[in-house]
Amino acid sequence: MTTTTLDAGRAPVKTDVPATHSMERMRRSARRWRWLSNAGAALVSALLIVWTLIPIYNIIMVSLEREGDVFSDHLFPADPSAESFWVVLSQGHWYLEAFWHQFGNSVFLAGMVTFLVLLIGTLTSFSVGRMRIRNGWLITNAALLTYVIPASFLAIPFYLIMQNYGLNNNPWSVIAVLVTFATPYAIFIFQEYGRSIPIELDESARIDGASPLQIYYKIYLPLMAPALVAVGTYALLLAWNEYLYQFLLLSSDRSMTVAVALGKFLNSDVAPWNYMMATAIIYALPPIATYYAFRNRMSAGLTMGGVKG
Amino acid sequence: MTTASLDLGRPASQRQSLWRYWRGGLQGSEFTWAVAFIVPYVAVFFAFVVYPVLYGLWMGSNPSLYAEVFSDPIYVNTVVNTIIFLVFGVNVKLFLALLLSGFFMRPGWWTKALLMIFVLPWAVPALPTFISIHWMLNGEWGLVNNALYILFGVDGPSWLNSRWLALGAAICSHVWKWTPFWTVILLAGRMSIPQEIYDAAKVDGATGLRRFLYVTFPLLANLYLVLTLLATIFLLGDFNSVYFVTGGGPANSTHLLATLGVVRDMLELGKPQLGVAAVMSALPLLIPLVIILMRKLRTAEVQL
C-alpha cells in the first residue's frame, strides 16, 4: 500500500506515461483492497447472524411443533402449526391455567416500577441538581453505591426480611426491590440531562413567585421528557425481565408473574417444551417491541451517564 | 468530545454566608421542599439497601460459619467456577465488543441493519433465550446435537452432563447475551472520537492496525477500563446464565457464588446463613472493585 502511494506521489515529476500506469496500478490495488475488505465484512456478518439467531430460531422452531414432535431428530419442524400459541392464549394446559392473570401481574409490576422510579428519580435529582440541597452529594454517592452492588447479593437477606414481615406473595415486595435497584441509574441520567436545562429558568420562575413544587411540575418535568422516556424504558424492561426476586418472593399461582411461571415449567419433569416456548415468545414480545421503539433514546441514555446492564 | 462526568462536589456558587452554606443556599420553605423531595429516595435507600446489608452482615457474622463454608468441596468448586467465569466472561465479551464496535463503524445501510439484528440478544429477555439454550444443548433432542448429527454424522456429547462443557456453555451464553450491550457502548465511545484526529493521523501515515493502536485505543482506554470494572461487578452478581443454562448441575458442579447461596444453601439445604457466608466471601474482591469504580466514576471523567 505505502509504496504504491509513494510512487503515485513521485510519478508526475518524471513523465506522463508512467504516471497513468501507476495510477492504474494504485486504483487496481485499491479495488482489490476494497473487495477483500467487503468479503471479510460479509464473512463477519454471516457469522454474526448465525451466532445471534440460533437460540432465537430454536425458540421459534420448538414453539411451532406439535406435542411429541419435540423429541425427534430434525432442524425444521416436521409439521409446523401454531397450535401451541392457541393453547397458551386460551389457557388450555394445566401449567397455564392462570396465564392471563400472571400476564396482568407482570404488567402491573412493570408499570408500578416504572412510575415509582420516574417519580422518586425526578424528585431526588430535582432537589439535588436544581435546588442544590446541602450535602446532596451524599445522596448521589448513596445512589452510586447502590448501582455497583450486585442485586443478587442481597437476595437472601431480602427474602428473609420479607418473610419476617409476611410480605411473601405480595407484589409490593418485588416492586420495592426493583425500584431500589433501578432508581440510582435514573438519578444519574436525570442529573446529567438536567445540566443541559439552564438554571436561570428556575430562578426566573422563583422570582415570579412559583413554589418549588410548581417549578418541578411545570418547568422541570416537561423539559426532562426525553430523559423520562429513556429511563422509563429502562425501568420497564428491567422490571419485566427480572427473574430472581420475582421467583423468590412470588410463589403462589395467583401472585406469580409470567417470568416465574416460565421458570416453573423448566423445573417440572415432563416439561411440554412447545407450550413453554410459545409462552416464552408471548412473554418476550412486549419488551422487544418496547426496546425497538425506544432504542435510540435508550442508547442516548446509556452513553449519557455511565452504563447499566 | 462530550464528557459525561459525574460531578458530585458541591456547586461553587455556595460561598456566600455560613448560614446559606449550611442550608445549601436555600431559605425557609424552599429548604423544606427540598428535604421533602429527597425523603422518598432516602427512605428507599435505608429500608431496602442499608437494612438488608446490615441484616446480611449480622447473619454472616458468626465465624464458625466460615469454617463450614470453606470445608465444603462444592464451595471450593464454586470459587474456581466463579474465577473462570470472571476471567473468560468479562474479557472475551469486552474484547469482542471492542472489535465489533470497530466493525459497526463501517458506513452503509447494511451495517445499520446488521446492528439491529445483532442487538436482539440484549433486547430479548434473558429467560426465554437461556431456556432455549438449555434445550438446544440437550444431549438427545437438542438442536446442537441434531445439527452435528445431520450435517456431519457426529454424535455430540451431552453438553450439560460434564462440568467443563456445562460451564463453557454458561460462559458462551453469557457472552452471547451481553456482547451486544457492551458493543453499543463502545460504539458510542468510538463515534465520539472526532474525525479530525483520524485525519491528522492519516497525514502522519497511521492506517489500519497502527491507527487502532496509536489513536483509537488510547482514546478508548479509560472507558474500556471502567467498563471492565463494571462488567466484573455485574458478572459477579449474574444469576440467570448459570441458573437457566446449567441449573448448577451436574451435581452442583457449575454453581457461581450468587447461585450457590440462593439455590443450594437457602432453598435446597434450608441454611440461609451458609448462603450469606458464601456470598460474603466475595467481598474481598467486590469491595476494592467498588471503591476503584466509584473513584473512577466520580473523579476521572468517563470520556465517551
Boltz contact constraints between the chains, C-beta under 6 A:
constraints:
  - contact:
      token1: [A, 44]
      token2: [B, 103]
      max_distance: 6.0
  - contact:
      token1: [A, 45]
      token2: [B, 114]
      max_distance: 6.0
  - contact:
      token1: [A, 48]
      token2: [B, 118]
      max_distance: 6.0
  - contact:
      token1: [A, 52]
      token2: [B, 118]
      max_distance: 6.0
  - contact:
      token1: [A, 52]
      token2: [B, 120]
      max_distance: 6.0
  - contact:
      token1: [A, 55]
      token2: [B, 129]
      max_distance: 6.0
  - contact:
      token1: [A, 55]
      token2: [B, 132]
      max_distance: 6.0
  - contact:
      token1: [A, 55]
      token2: [B, 133]
      max_distance: 6.0
  - contact:
      token1: [A, 58]
      token2: [B, 132]
      max_distance: 6.0
  - contact:
      token1: [A, 58]
      token2: [B, 136]
      max_distance: 6.0
  - contact:
      token1: [A, 58]
      token2: [B, 143]
      max_distance: 6.0
  - contact:
      token1: [A, 59]
      token2: [B, 128]
      max_distance: 6.0
  - contact:
      token1: [A, 59]
      token2: [B, 132]
      max_distance: 6.0
  - contact:
      token1: [A, 71]
      token2: [B, 141]
      max_distance: 6.0
  - contact:
      token1: [A, 73]
      token2: [B, 146]
      max_distance: 6.0
  - contact:
      token1: [A, 75]
      token2: [B, 146]
      max_distance: 6.0
  - contact:
      token1: [A, 120]
      token2: [B, 40]
      max_distance: 6.0
  - contact:
      token1: [A, 120]
      token2: [B, 41]
      max_distance: 6.0
  - contact:
      token1: [A, 123]
      token2: [B, 37]
      max_distance: 6.0
  - contact:
      token1: [A, 124]
      token2: [B, 38]
      max_distance: 6.0
  - contact:
      token1: [A, 124]
      token2: [B, 41]
      max_distance: 6.0
  - contact:
      token1: [A, 126]
      token2: [B, 37]
      max_distance: 6.0
  - contact:
      token1: [A, 127]
      token2: [B, 34]
      max_distance: 6.0
  - contact:
      token1: [A, 127]
      token2: [B, 37]
      max_distance: 6.0
  - contact:
      token1: [A, 127]
      token2: [B, 38]
      max_distance: 6.0
  - contact:
      token1: [A, 131]
      token2: [B, 34]
      max_distance: 6.0
  - contact:
      token1: [A, 132]
      token2: [B, 11]
      max_distance: 6.0
  - contact:
      token1: [A, 132]
      token2: [B, 24]
      max_distance: 6.0
  - contact:
      token1: [A, 132]
      token2: [B, 25]
      max_distance: 6.0
  - contact:
      token1: [A, 133]
      token2: [B, 24]
      max_distance: 6.0
  - contact:
      token1: [A, 133]
      token2: [B, 34]
      max_distance: 6.0
  - contact:
      token1: [A, 134]
      token2: [B, 23]
      max_distance: 6.0
  - contact:
      token1: [A, 134]
      token2: [B, 24]
      max_distance: 6.0
  - contact:
      token1: [A, 137]
      token2: [B, 8]
      max_distance: 6.0
  - contact:
      token1: [A, 140]
      token2: [B, 8]
      max_distance: 6.0
  - contact:
      token1: [A, 142]
      token2: [B, 45]
      max_distance: 6.0
  - contact:
      token1: [A, 144]
      token2: [B, 294]
      max_distance: 6.0
  - contact:
      token1: [A, 146]
      token2: [B, 49]
      max_distance: 6.0
  - contact:
      token1: [A, 148]
      token2: [B, 233]
      max_distance: 6.0
  - contact:
      token1: [A, 148]
      token2: [B, 290]
      max_distance: 6.0
  - contact:
      token1: [A, 148]
      token2: [B, 293]
      max_distance: 6.0
  - contact:
      token1: [A, 150]
      token2: [B, 236]
      max_distance: 6.0
  - contact:
      token1: [A, 150]
      token2: [B, 237]
      max_distance: 6.0
  - contact:
      token1: [A, 152]
      token2: [B, 237]
      max_distance: 6.0
  - contact:
      token1: [A, 152]
      token2: [B, 239]
      max_distance: 6.0
  - contact:
      token1: [A, 152]
      token2: [B, 258]
      max_distance: 6.0
  - contact:
      token1: [A, 153]
      token2: [B, 237]
      max_distance: 6.0
  - contact:
      token1: [A, 153]
      token2: [B, 279]
      max_distance: 6.0
  - contact:
      token1: [A, 154]
      token2: [B, 52]
      max_distance: 6.0
  - contact:
      token1: [A, 155]
      token2: [B, 262]
      max_distance: 6.0
  - contact:
      token1: [A, 156]
      token2: [B, 261]
      max_distance: 6.0
  - contact:
      token1: [A, 156]
      token2: [B, 266]
      max_distance: 6.0
  - contact:
      token1: [A, 156]
      token2: [B, 272]
      max_distance: 6.0
  - contact:
      token1: [A, 156]
      token2: [B, 275]
      max_distance: 6.0
  - contact:
      token1: [A, 156]
      token2: [B, 276]
      max_distance: 6.0
  - contact:
      token1: [A, 157]
      token2: [B, 52]
      max_distance: 6.0
  - contact:
      token1: [A, 157]
      token2: [B, 55]
      max_distance: 6.0
  - contact:
      token1: [A, 157]
      token2: [B, 56]
      max_distance: 6.0
  - contact:
      token1: [A, 158]
      token2: [B, 52]
      max_distance: 6.0
  - contact:
      token1: [A, 176]
      token2: [B, 48]
      max_distance: 6.0
  - contact:
      token1: [A, 180]
      token2: [B, 44]
      max_distance: 6.0
  - contact:
      token1: [A, 180]
      token2: [B, 48]
      max_distance: 6.0
  - contact:
      token1: [A, 212]
      token2: [B, 30]
      max_distance: 6.0
  - contact:
      token1: [A, 212]
      token2: [B, 33]
      max_distance: 6.0
  - contact:
      token1: [A, 241]
      token2: [B, 125]
      max_distance: 6.0
  - contact:
      token1: [A, 243]
      token2: [B, 127]
      max_distance: 6.0
  - contact:
      token1: [A, 243]
      token2: [B, 240]
      max_distance: 6.0
  - contact:
      token1: [A, 244]
      token2: [B, 239]
      max_distance: 6.0
  - contact:
      token1: [A, 259]
      token2: [B, 127]
      max_distance: 6.0
  - contact:
      token1: [A, 262]
      token2: [B, 127]
      max_distance: 6.0
  - contact:
      token1: [A, 266]
      token2: [B, 131]
      max_distance: 6.0
  - contact:
      token1: [A, 280]
      token2: [B, 128]
      max_distance: 6.0
  - contact:
      token1: [A, 284]
      token2: [B, 124]
      max_distance: 6.0
  - contact:
      token1: [A, 284]
      token2: [B, 125]
      max_distance: 6.0
  - contact:
      token1: [A, 284]
      token2: [B, 128]
      max_distance: 6.0
  - contact:
      token1: [A, 287]
      token2: [B, 125]
      max_distance: 6.0
  - contact:
      token1: [A, 288]
      token2: [B, 123]
      max_distance: 6.0
  - contact:
      token1: [A, 291]
      token2: [B, 123]
      max_distance: 6.0
  - contact:
      token1: [A, 299]
      token2: [B, 184]
      max_distance: 6.0
  - contact:
      token1: [A, 303]
      token2: [B, 188]
      max_distance: 6.0
  - contact:
      token1: [A, 303]
      token2: [B, 304]
      max_distance: 6.0
  - contact:
      token1: [A, 304]
      token2: [B, 4]
      max_distance: 6.0
  - contact:
      token1: [A, 305]
      token2: [B, 4]
      max_distance: 6.0
  - contact:
      token1: [A, 307]
      token2: [B, 185]
      max_distance: 6.0
  - contact:
      token1: [A, 309]
      token2: [B, 181]
      max_distance: 6.0
  - contact:
      token1: [A, 309]
      token2: [B, 234]
      max_distance: 6.0
